[in-house]
Amino acid sequence: MKLRALLAMPDLRLRAVTGEDGLDREIRWVVTTDLLDPGRYLSGGELVLTGLVWWSGPADSEVFVRALARSGVSGLAAWDVERGRIPADLTAACERHDIPLFQVPEDVAFATITEQVVRRLSTARAADLGAVLDRHRRLVAGLTRGTGLDPVLELVGRDLGMRCWVLTPAGRLVAGPHPLDTDPSALARAFLTADRLPCHQAGPDITLLPVAEETTSRVADWFIACEGDWSEWPAERRALTDELAAIVALERARLDDRLSTEGRLSQELVRVVASRDDEILPHLKLTGLDLDVPFTAVAATAHGDLRPGELRTVLAEILPDHSLIGLLGEEAIALVPARDDLTAPLRTALSALAPGLAGLAVGVSKPVAAGELRGATEEARYARRLAAARTDPVCVVGHDELATHVLLLASVPDDVRQMFKERLLDPLLTYDEEHKADLVLTLETFLQHSGSWTRCAEQLHLHVNSVRYRIQRIEELTGRDLSRLEDRVDFFLALRLR
């Protein structure tokens, strides 16, 4: 399928912004991304879809488009719902790097574009495939909202006599109109540990097929379990299962809540909790959760090929329902309504996923009242850093393993923490802003070097007398004496609360 064909698809209403000379390029696949540099996840020939979440200025457009050009993508389709436009610098970058750029109408979902392009890309079809795809098109469009994948799988089973199920790597049954006669967790482990996919399980006589192997890490993917040995299937049946995998991938993308109202609320709440500036409870009330139930904070980072968005998917799979999950850079933060300690259940769940994880560090806080979530999040992030320092491929550190000032600070109510920090540091911050000074930096460095004038001066590239003058100014502004251990401890704790 060529890029030019996109302009002839009436349901998409795409408009070519630039790059008309490249409209004869072939589309191999469709990839949706919000990464600033998605280059390592592209292999060439893709139509890339983006909502421009990564864009903050002209320099970002150059980084993003240069990565696409180096990867050999066929074209780019974009729209920024929040700003209601495509930035001019993105158009200019596409012109410089010879990347055809399409504008996506605001009311056309990326899932719709992906679905229609995948349908065109499929060359070998079973006789009834048109009915299958038409059924799924109506599912995605919401005309049979709530029915999910079961009608599609039922159609495949009825017409081909081959029962199929969709599962997650955690062993959760996503869809399947028939009872599954074997242990889902055993199939999930076989999927995670298979050297190559598809793979056949002789015991239950089931073939396991990936849903989006080229674009998704296995541990964050779904998989299809079909009756029979795929090596014995005729070409028509193999073609149908390929199309079925594409359909399941679309359904998985449709159910991804990151761009839903709930997903955006979760992301915003995590940002607020980490920012220390805004009140948490008003944002938490917007989620509709019971604020009288305790919450637990979970922080996680992944090594290897698992991307942050995929880490979020893994957490959403193993955490209780109604968990609020957001990303802070490479780190995923979950705020979980939970009365009980989650450390042991998380260890068990991640142990089952360990074959698909190259490395994962997780920190878990103790359950706290909703108003103490900021402290719980700090506790979880500190526990996560302890986990990352260990050598275990998958490591979960609970709050019971912490015994430092972080645990103490995490238990203090937010208003008390804020007041303590303001009383000690606000005079210094105000002075720094008005006089372009570095009193806060000097204080932090002075404490890091245990009050050594010489080492502090060396670190800051200052004369010792300059350091002495700054410390004297700090003491005058705050009424504290940095020769006293008690005052040093207070400043140290206040700096930790920043």
C-alpha positions as CSV (number, residue, x, y, z in Angstrom):
1,M,0.0,0.0,0.0
2,K,1.3,3.4,-1.0
3,L,1.1,6.7,1.0
4,R,-1.0,8.1,-1.8
5,A,-3.8,5.6,-1.0
6,L,-4.3,7.3,2.3
7,L,-5.7,10.4,0.5
8,A,-8.3,8.3,-1.2
9,M,-9.7,6.7,2.0
10,P,-12.9,8.8,2.6
11,D,-13.3,7.8,6.2
12,L,-9.9,9.1,7.2
13,R,-10.0,12.5,5.4
14,L,-6.2,12.9,5.7
15,R,-4.6,16.0,4.1
16,A,-1.1,16.1,2.8
17,V,0.7,19.0,4.4
18,T,4.1,18.5,2.8
19,G,6.1,15.8,0.9
20,E,3.8,15.2,-2.2
21,D,6.9,13.9,-4.0
22,G,7.1,11.0,-1.6
23,L,3.5,9.8,-1.9
24,D,4.5,6.7,-3.8
25,R,6.4,5.2,-0.8
26,E,5.1,1.9,0.4
27,I,3.6,1.5,3.9
28,R,4.8,-1.6,5.7
29,W,3.1,-1.1,9.1
30,V,1.6,1.5,11.3
31,V,3.1,2.7,14.6
32,T,1.7,5.2,17.1
33,T,4.3,6.9,19.3
34,D,4.5,9.8,21.8
35,L,8.3,9.4,22.3
36,L,10.6,12.4,21.4
37,D,13.1,10.0,19.9
38,P,11.4,6.8,18.8
39,G,14.2,5.7,16.5
40,R,15.2,2.5,18.2
41,Y,11.6,1.2,17.9
42,L,11.3,1.7,14.2
43,S,12.7,-0.5,11.5
44,G,11.7,1.3,8.3
45,G,8.6,1.6,6.1
46,E,6.2,2.6,8.9
47,L,3.4,5.2,8.8
48,V,4.0,7.0,12.2
49,L,1.0,8.4,14.0
50,T,1.6,11.0,16.8
51,G,-0.5,13.3,19.0
52,L,2.5,15.6,19.6
53,V,2.6,14.9,23.3
54,W,6.4,15.1,23.0
55,W,6.4,18.6,21.5
56,S,7.5,21.6,23.6
57,G,9.3,23.7,21.0
58,P,11.0,23.8,17.6
59,A,14.0,21.9,18.7
60,D,11.8,18.9,19.6
61,S,10.5,18.8,16.0
62,E,14.0,18.5,14.7
63,V,14.9,15.7,17.1
64,F,11.7,13.8,16.3
65,V,11.7,14.1,12.5
66,R,15.5,13.4,12.3
67,A,14.9,10.1,14.2
68,L,12.1,9.2,11.7
69,A,14.3,9.9,8.7
70,R,17.2,7.9,10.1
71,S,14.8,4.9,10.6
72,G,13.5,5.1,7.1
73,V,9.8,5.6,7.9
74,S,7.5,6.2,5.0
75,G,5.4,9.0,6.4
76,L,4.1,10.9,9.4
77,A,0.5,11.7,10.3
78,A,-0.1,14.1,13.2
79,W,-2.5,16.3,15.0
80,D,-2.3,18.2,18.3
81,V,-5.7,18.1,20.0
82,E,-4.8,20.5,22.8
83,R,-3.3,23.2,20.5
84,G,-5.6,22.5,17.6
85,R,-2.8,22.7,15.0
86,I,0.4,21.2,13.6
87,P,3.4,23.4,14.6
88,A,5.0,25.2,11.6
89,D,8.4,24.0,12.8
90,L,7.2,20.3,12.5
91,T,6.2,21.0,8.9
92,A,9.6,22.6,8.2
93,A,11.5,19.7,9.8
94,C,9.5,17.2,7.6
95,E,10.5,19.3,4.5
96,R,14.1,19.3,5.5
97,H,14.2,15.5,6.0
98,D,11.9,14.6,3.1
99,I,9.2,13.0,5.3
100,P,5.7,13.3,3.9
101,L,3.4,14.8,6.5
102,F,-0.4,14.3,6.8
103,Q,-2.8,16.2,9.0
104,V,-5.3,14.0,10.9
105,P,-8.8,15.5,11.4
106,E,-9.5,16.1,15.0
107,D,-12.5,13.7,15.0
108,V,-10.6,10.8,13.5
109,A,-9.0,8.4,16.0
110,F,-5.6,6.9,15.5
111,A,-7.2,3.5,16.0
112,T,-9.4,4.1,13.0
113,I,-6.4,5.0,10.8
114,T,-4.5,1.9,12.1
115,E,-7.4,-0.4,11.5
116,Q,-8.1,0.8,7.9
117,V,-4.4,0.7,6.9
118,V,-3.9,-2.8,8.4
119,R,-6.9,-4.0,6.4
120,R,-5.4,-2.7,3.2
121,L,-2.0,-4.2,4.0
122,S,-3.4,-7.7,4.3
123,T,-3.1,-9.6,1.1
124,A,-4.1,-13.2,1.9
125,R,-7.6,-13.5,3.4
126,A,-9.8,-16.3,4.4
127,A,-13.1,-16.4,2.6
128,D,-15.0,-15.0,5.6
129,L,-12.4,-12.4,6.6
130,G,-14.4,-9.5,5.3
131,A,-17.2,-10.4,7.8
132,V,-14.6,-10.6,10.6
133,L,-13.1,-7.3,9.8
134,D,-16.5,-5.6,9.3
135,R,-17.6,-7.0,12.7
136,H,-14.4,-5.5,14.3
137,R,-14.8,-2.2,12.5
138,R,-18.3,-1.9,14.2
139,L,-16.8,-2.9,17.5
140,V,-14.1,-0.2,17.3
141,A,-16.7,2.4,16.2
142,G,-18.7,1.6,19.3
143,L,-21.8,0.4,17.4
144,T,-21.8,-2.8,19.5
145,R,-20.1,-1.2,22.5
146,G,-19.2,-3.5,25.4
147,T,-19.1,-6.8,23.4
148,G,-15.3,-6.8,23.0
149,L,-13.4,-9.5,21.1
150,D,-15.7,-12.4,21.9
151,P,-17.9,-12.1,18.8
152,V,-14.8,-12.0,16.5
153,L,-13.4,-15.1,18.2
154,E,-16.8,-16.8,18.1
155,L,-17.0,-16.2,14.3
156,V,-13.5,-17.7,13.8
157,G,-14.4,-20.7,15.9
158,R,-17.7,-21.3,14.1
159,D,-16.5,-21.0,10.6
160,L,-13.1,-22.6,10.9
161,G,-13.7,-25.0,13.8
162,M,-10.8,-23.5,15.7
163,R,-11.4,-22.2,19.1
164,C,-9.2,-19.2,20.1
165,W,-8.6,-17.2,23.3
166,V,-6.8,-13.9,24.0
167,L,-4.6,-13.7,27.2
168,T,-2.1,-11.4,28.8
169,P,1.4,-12.5,29.9
170,A,0.1,-12.4,33.5
171,G,-2.3,-15.2,32.7
172,R,-5.5,-13.1,32.5
173,L,-8.1,-14.2,30.0
174,V,-9.0,-11.2,28.0
175,A,-11.5,-12.8,25.6
176,G,-12.7,-16.2,24.6
177,P,-16.3,-17.4,24.0
178,H,-15.4,-20.9,25.1
179,P,-14.1,-22.2,28.4
180,L,-10.3,-22.6,28.4
181,D,-9.4,-26.2,29.2
182,T,-5.9,-25.6,30.4
183,D,-4.2,-23.4,33.0
184,P,-3.9,-19.8,31.7
185,S,-0.8,-19.2,33.8
186,A,1.0,-22.2,32.2
187,L,0.2,-20.8,28.7
188,A,1.4,-17.4,29.8
189,R,4.7,-18.8,31.1
190,A,5.1,-20.7,27.8
191,F,4.5,-17.5,25.9
192,L,7.1,-15.6,27.9
193,T,9.8,-18.3,27.7
194,A,9.4,-19.4,24.1
195,D,12.5,-19.0,22.0
196,R,10.4,-18.2,18.9
197,L,6.8,-17.4,18.2
198,P,4.4,-18.8,17.1
199,C,5.1,-21.9,19.3
200,H,3.1,-25.1,19.7
201,Q,2.2,-26.6,23.1
202,A,1.9,-30.4,22.6
203,G,0.1,-31.1,25.9
204,P,-3.0,-29.0,25.3
205,D,-2.4,-29.0,21.5
206,I,-2.5,-25.2,21.4
207,T,-0.5,-22.7,19.3
208,L,0.6,-19.4,20.9
209,L,0.8,-16.4,18.7
210,P,2.0,-12.9,19.6
211,V,-0.3,-9.9,18.9
212,A,2.2,-7.1,18.2
213,E,5.6,-8.8,18.3
214,E,7.3,-6.2,16.1
215,T,6.2,-3.1,18.1
216,T,5.7,-4.3,21.7
217,S,7.8,-6.0,24.3
218,R,6.6,-9.5,24.9
219,V,5.9,-9.0,28.6
220,A,3.6,-6.0,27.7
221,D,1.9,-7.7,24.8
222,W,-1.2,-9.8,24.6
223,F,-1.1,-13.2,22.9
224,I,-3.6,-15.5,21.1
225,A,-4.0,-19.2,22.0
226,C,-5.5,-21.2,19.1
227,E,-6.3,-24.9,18.9
228,G,-4.0,-27.0,16.8
229,D,-0.5,-27.0,15.5
230,W,0.3,-23.9,13.4
231,S,2.9,-25.8,11.4
232,E,0.1,-28.0,10.0
233,W,-2.3,-25.2,9.1
234,P,-3.1,-24.4,5.4
235,A,-2.0,-21.0,4.1
236,E,-5.6,-19.7,4.3
237,R,-5.8,-20.5,8.1
238,R,-2.4,-18.9,8.7
239,A,-3.5,-15.8,6.9
240,L,-6.6,-15.6,9.0
241,T,-4.6,-15.8,12.3
242,D,-2.3,-13.0,11.1
243,E,-5.4,-10.9,10.5
244,L,-6.8,-11.9,13.8
245,A,-3.6,-10.8,15.6
246,A,-3.9,-7.4,13.9
247,I,-7.5,-7.1,15.0
248,V,-6.6,-8.0,18.6
249,A,-3.8,-5.4,18.5
250,L,-6.4,-2.8,17.5
251,E,-8.6,-3.8,20.4
252,R,-5.7,-3.6,22.8
253,A,-4.9,-0.1,21.5
254,R,-8.6,0.9,21.9
255,L,-8.6,-0.2,25.5
256,D,-5.4,1.7,26.4
257,D,-6.6,4.3,28.8
258,R,-3.6,6.7,28.6
259,L,-5.5,9.1,26.3
260,S,-8.9,8.6,28.1
261,T,-10.3,11.0,30.7
262,E,-9.4,8.5,33.4
263,G,-5.9,8.1,32.1
264,R,-5.3,11.8,31.9
265,L,-6.6,12.3,35.4
266,S,-4.2,9.7,36.7
267,Q,-1.3,11.3,34.9
268,E,-2.2,14.7,36.3
269,L,-2.6,13.4,39.8
270,V,0.8,11.7,39.7
271,R,2.3,15.0,38.5
272,V,0.6,16.9,41.3
273,V,1.8,14.4,43.9
274,A,5.4,14.7,42.7
275,S,5.3,18.5,42.3
276,R,4.8,19.3,46.0
277,D,3.1,22.5,45.0
278,D,-0.6,21.8,44.6
279,E,-3.1,20.3,47.0
280,I,-3.7,16.6,46.4
281,L,-7.2,16.0,47.7
282,P,-9.0,18.2,45.1
283,H,-7.4,16.3,42.3
284,L,-8.0,13.0,43.9
285,K,-11.7,13.8,44.3
286,L,-12.0,14.1,40.5
287,T,-11.2,10.4,40.2
288,G,-14.4,9.4,42.0
289,L,-12.5,7.1,44.4
290,D,-13.4,6.7,48.0
291,L,-11.1,9.0,49.9
292,D,-11.7,7.1,53.2
293,V,-9.9,4.1,51.9
294,P,-6.2,3.9,52.5
295,F,-3.8,4.3,49.5
296,T,-0.5,2.7,48.7
297,A,2.1,4.3,46.4
298,V,4.2,2.1,44.0
299,A,7.2,3.3,42.1
300,A,8.9,1.3,39.3
301,T,11.6,1.6,36.7
302,A,12.7,-0.9,34.1
303,H,16.0,-1.7,32.4
304,G,16.5,-3.2,29.0
305,D,14.0,-2.9,26.2
306,L,10.9,-2.2,28.3
307,R,9.7,1.3,27.5
308,P,8.0,3.5,30.1
309,G,4.6,3.2,28.5
310,E,5.0,-0.6,28.5
311,L,6.0,-0.5,32.1
312,R,2.8,1.3,32.9
313,T,0.9,-1.5,31.0
314,V,2.7,-4.2,33.1
315,L,1.8,-2.4,36.4
316,A,-1.8,-1.9,35.3
317,E,-2.0,-5.6,34.6
318,I,-0.8,-6.8,38.0
319,L,-2.2,-4.0,40.3
320,P,-5.7,-4.0,41.8
321,D,-8.5,-2.3,39.8
322,H,-9.0,1.5,40.0
323,S,-5.2,2.0,40.5
324,L,-4.1,5.4,39.2
325,I,-0.9,5.2,37.2
326,G,1.2,7.9,35.6
327,L,4.7,8.5,34.3
328,L,7.4,10.8,35.6
329,G,10.0,10.5,32.9
330,E,11.3,6.9,32.9
331,E,9.6,6.1,36.3
332,A,6.0,4.8,36.6
333,I,4.1,5.8,39.7
334,A,0.9,4.1,40.8
335,L,-1.5,5.2,43.5
336,V,-3.4,2.2,44.6
337,P,-6.6,2.0,46.8
338,A,-5.4,-0.8,49.1
339,R,-5.8,-1.5,52.8
340,D,-3.3,-4.3,52.9
341,D,0.5,-4.3,52.2
342,L,1.1,-4.8,48.5
343,T,4.7,-5.9,48.8
344,A,4.2,-9.6,48.9
345,P,1.4,-9.7,46.1
346,L,3.6,-7.7,43.8
347,R,6.6,-9.9,44.4
348,T,4.4,-12.9,43.5
349,A,3.0,-11.3,40.4
350,L,6.3,-10.0,39.1
351,S,7.9,-13.4,39.8
352,A,5.6,-14.9,37.2
353,L,6.5,-12.2,34.7
354,A,10.3,-12.4,35.4
355,P,11.1,-14.5,32.3
356,G,10.0,-11.5,30.2
357,L,11.7,-8.9,32.2
358,A,15.4,-7.9,31.8
359,G,15.4,-5.9,34.9
360,L,12.8,-4.2,37.1
361,A,13.1,-2.2,40.3
362,V,9.9,-1.6,42.4
363,G,9.3,0.3,45.6
364,V,6.2,0.0,47.7
365,S,5.0,2.4,50.5
366,K,2.9,1.5,53.5
367,P,-0.9,2.2,53.2
368,V,-1.7,5.8,54.2
369,A,-4.6,8.1,54.3
370,A,-5.4,10.0,51.1
371,G,-3.9,13.3,52.5
372,E,-0.6,11.6,53.1
373,L,-0.1,10.4,49.5
374,R,2.8,12.8,48.8
375,G,4.8,11.3,51.6
376,A,3.9,7.8,50.6
377,T,5.1,8.5,47.1
378,E,8.4,9.7,48.4
379,E,8.7,6.6,50.4
380,A,7.9,4.4,47.4
381,R,10.4,6.2,45.2
382,Y,13.1,5.9,47.8
383,A,12.4,2.2,48.1
384,R,12.6,1.9,44.3
385,R,16.1,3.5,44.4
386,L,17.1,0.9,46.9
387,A,15.8,-1.9,44.7
388,A,17.6,-0.4,41.7
389,A,20.9,-0.6,43.6
390,R,20.6,-4.3,44.1
391,T,21.6,-7.0,41.6
392,D,18.3,-9.0,41.4
393,P,16.8,-8.9,37.9
394,V,13.4,-8.2,39.4
395,C,13.5,-6.6,42.9
396,V,10.7,-5.3,45.0
397,V,11.5,-3.3,48.2
398,G,8.8,-2.7,50.7
399,H,8.4,0.0,53.3
400,D,9.4,-2.4,56.0
401,E,13.0,-2.4,54.6
402,L,13.3,1.4,55.1
403,A,14.8,2.8,58.2
404,T,16.0,6.3,57.3
405,H,14.8,9.9,57.6
406,V,12.7,9.3,54.4
407,L,10.4,7.0,56.4
408,L,10.1,9.8,59.0
409,L,9.3,12.5,56.5
410,A,6.8,10.3,54.7
411,S,4.7,10.0,57.8
412,V,4.4,13.8,58.4
413,P,1.2,15.4,57.1
414,D,1.6,17.5,53.9
415,D,0.7,20.8,55.5
416,V,3.2,20.4,58.3
417,R,5.9,19.4,55.8
418,Q,5.2,22.5,53.7
419,M,5.2,24.8,56.7
420,F,8.5,23.4,57.9
421,K,10.1,23.8,54.5
422,E,8.8,27.3,54.0
423,R,10.0,28.6,57.4
424,L,13.5,27.4,56.8
425,L,14.1,27.9,53.1
426,D,11.8,30.6,51.9
427,P,14.0,33.4,53.3
428,L,17.0,31.9,51.4
429,L,15.0,31.3,48.2
430,T,13.7,34.9,48.2
431,Y,17.2,36.3,48.8
432,D,18.6,34.2,46.0
433,E,16.0,35.4,43.6
434,E,16.4,39.1,44.5
435,H,20.2,39.1,44.6
436,K,21.0,36.3,42.1
437,A,22.9,34.5,44.9
438,D,23.4,30.8,45.6
439,L,22.6,30.6,49.3
440,V,20.5,27.4,48.9
441,L,23.2,25.7,46.8
442,T,25.9,26.8,49.3
443,L,23.8,25.4,52.2
444,E,23.2,22.1,50.5
445,T,26.9,21.7,49.5
446,F,28.0,22.7,53.0
447,L,25.8,20.0,54.6
448,Q,26.9,17.4,52.0
449,H,30.5,17.9,53.1
450,S,29.6,17.6,56.8
451,G,30.3,21.3,57.4
452,S,33.8,21.4,56.0
453,W,34.6,24.9,54.8
454,T,37.5,23.7,52.6
455,R,35.7,20.9,50.8
456,C,32.6,23.1,50.3
457,A,34.7,25.9,48.8
458,E,36.4,23.4,46.5
459,Q,33.1,22.0,45.3
460,L,31.7,25.5,44.6
461,H,35.0,26.8,43.2
462,L,35.0,29.6,45.8
463,H,37.4,31.1,48.3
464,V,36.8,29.8,51.8
465,N,36.0,33.3,53.0
466,S,33.3,33.5,50.4
467,V,31.7,30.4,51.8
468,R,32.0,31.8,55.4
469,Y,30.3,35.0,54.3
470,R,27.4,33.0,52.6
471,I,26.9,30.8,55.7
472,Q,26.9,33.9,57.9
473,R,24.2,35.4,55.6
474,I,22.2,32.2,55.9
475,E,22.3,32.3,59.6
476,E,21.3,36.0,59.7
477,L,18.3,35.3,57.4
478,T,17.0,32.3,59.2
479,G,18.1,32.9,62.8
480,R,19.8,29.5,62.9
481,D,23.3,28.5,63.9
482,L,25.0,26.1,61.5
483,S,27.6,25.2,64.1
484,R,24.8,23.4,66.0
485,L,23.9,19.8,65.0
486,E,20.2,20.4,65.6
487,D,20.1,23.3,63.1
488,R,22.1,21.4,60.6
489,V,19.6,18.5,60.9
490,D,16.6,20.8,60.4
491,F,18.2,22.3,57.3
492,F,19.0,18.9,55.9
493,L,15.4,17.7,56.4
494,A,14.0,20.9,54.8
495,L,16.2,20.4,51.8
496,R,15.0,16.8,51.4
497,L,11.4,18.2,51.3
498,R,12.1,20.4,48.2
